[in-house]
Amino acid sequence: MFNERIYNFSAGPSMLPLPVLEKAASEITNYNGSGMSVMEMSHRSRAYQEVFDGTKALFREVLSVPDTHEILFMQGGATGQFAAVAMNLIGSTGKADYAVTGNFSGLAAREARKYGQVHLAADTSERKHTAIPRQDELELSPDAAYLHYCANNTIYGTEWDYTPKAGCPVVADMSSNILSKPVDIAGHGLIYAGVQKNMAPAGMAAVIIDKSLAGHELPCTPTILSYKTMIDKDSMYNTPPTFNIYLLGLTLQWVKERGGVRGMEELRELRSSILYDFLDNSKLFSGCADRSARSKMNVTFRTADPDLDASFVKEAAARGLVSLGGHRIVGGMRASIYNAMPVEGVRRLVEFMAKFESEHKI
Ligand SMILES: Cc1ncc(COP(=O)(O)O)c(C=O)c1O
């Protein structure tokens, strides 16, 4: 039992900024003098429309989204977008390129195969997804409707440090690194992100779409997944996830007050360098990803002994450093250090790693 907040290294849902949670708590029964919670408000009410418009405007401002692109809030998480992207975009040529660099890009490719022909522009599975392909390693098709990649591989702890270029629109899954650094929006036809890591409670995806790409969906596309419908109805074709959108607004305000995405980028450099510097000097722990592909959001590492890994995760949890176990596919450890993780949390983790290492000399 903990009586205070602990350092939660979960990959998602993950920590939200404390001031965001406190603000939401203070308004939970009476939002802005309305006499009701945001959760209880009609999504068609003026009060809620203000919440919605405010979140959207902040999103545009914080990520510098140009007018060519629309911002959508959709249900079904990032997985819903695996289907939506294919159903809406593959129709123009019937083919799409997918760079598979981890679990979620593999799932996205598998989903797209239901709706058209998928060509793997890259597949790092033979290297156990420890690497990210360079631009000149991508095998791009001349007739792909789009190129899909996953900007940060949450499970394997790798991250693209560039926006891939292709002769077609580029689509990115940014679920686990959105809002952590400036994004080249114009270089993308579409960006989507499940919100439960860096933005808000689970259950929603934020989508940034070049408006010119909408309106060509396959006839079988459910209305709720049609980008054209969602653009025309301003994400309110049906009842939107009202509370998520409100909370996202609070998180965006928090990001803005801390220097925006540039401020977040400085912090992610600091947090990740503390951890990687330790790993690079450790005799017990080693990082899992290739150095050139290391993620600054999900740091994966292990010892040489799975039993020792399990003891580490258990002992860390007893000290209030929780959810450090690696994903069940890969084992080992993973520290997810999104925007809301205080630098102090990473320092405490490294202190504990040093102590653990001194007690388990090899
Ligand atoms: C990069 C990435 N894409 C997609 C997903 C799936 O997200 P959701 O559970 O919102 O469908 C995840 C979930 O962890 C993820 O990390």
Ligand as a Chemical Component Dictionary entry (heavy atoms), coordinates in Angstrom:
data_LIG
# 
_chem_comp.id                   LIG 
_chem_comp.type                 NON-POLYMER 
_chem_comp.pdbx_formal_charge   0 
_chem_comp.three_letter_code    LIG 
# 
loop_
_chem_comp_atom.comp_id 
_chem_comp_atom.atom_id 
_chem_comp_atom.alt_atom_id 
_chem_comp_atom.type_symbol 
_chem_comp_atom.charge 
_chem_comp_atom.model_Cartn_x 
_chem_comp_atom.model_Cartn_y 
_chem_comp_atom.model_Cartn_z 
_chem_comp_atom.pdbx_ordinal 
LIG C1 C1 C 0 2.695  2.233  -30.770 1  
LIG C2 C2 C 0 1.355  1.654  -30.418 2  
LIG N1 N1 N 0 0.414  1.531  -31.366 3  
LIG C3 C3 C 0 -0.799 1.028  -31.096 4  
LIG C4 C4 C 0 -1.135 0.604  -29.824 5  
LIG C5 C5 C 0 -2.502 0.065  -29.562 6  
LIG O1 O1 O 0 -3.221 1.031  -28.904 7  
LIG P1 P1 P 0 -4.714 0.834  -28.403 8  
LIG O2 O2 O 0 -4.635 -0.102 -27.242 9  
LIG O3 O3 O 0 -5.150 2.218  -28.061 10 
LIG O4 O4 O 0 -5.510 0.264  -29.507 11 
LIG C6 C6 C 0 -0.201 0.717  -28.805 12 
LIG C7 C7 C 0 -0.556 0.285  -27.432 13 
LIG O5 O5 O 0 0.205  0.170  -26.532 14 
LIG C8 C8 C 0 1.086  1.253  -29.110 15 
LIG O6 O6 O 0 2.028  1.358  -28.158 16 
# 
loop_
_chem_comp_bond.comp_id 
_chem_comp_bond.atom_id_1 
_chem_comp_bond.atom_id_2 
_chem_comp_bond.value_order 
_chem_comp_bond.pdbx_ordinal 
LIG C1 C2 SING 1  
LIG C2 N1 SING 2  
LIG C2 C8 DOUB 3  
LIG N1 C3 DOUB 4  
LIG C3 C4 SING 5  
LIG C4 C5 SING 6  
LIG C4 C6 DOUB 7  
LIG C5 O1 SING 8  
LIG O1 P1 SING 9  
LIG P1 O2 DOUB 10 
LIG P1 O3 SING 11 
LIG P1 O4 SING 12 
LIG C6 C7 SING 13 
LIG C6 C8 SING 14 
LIG C7 O5 DOUB 15 
LIG C8 O6 SING 16 
# 
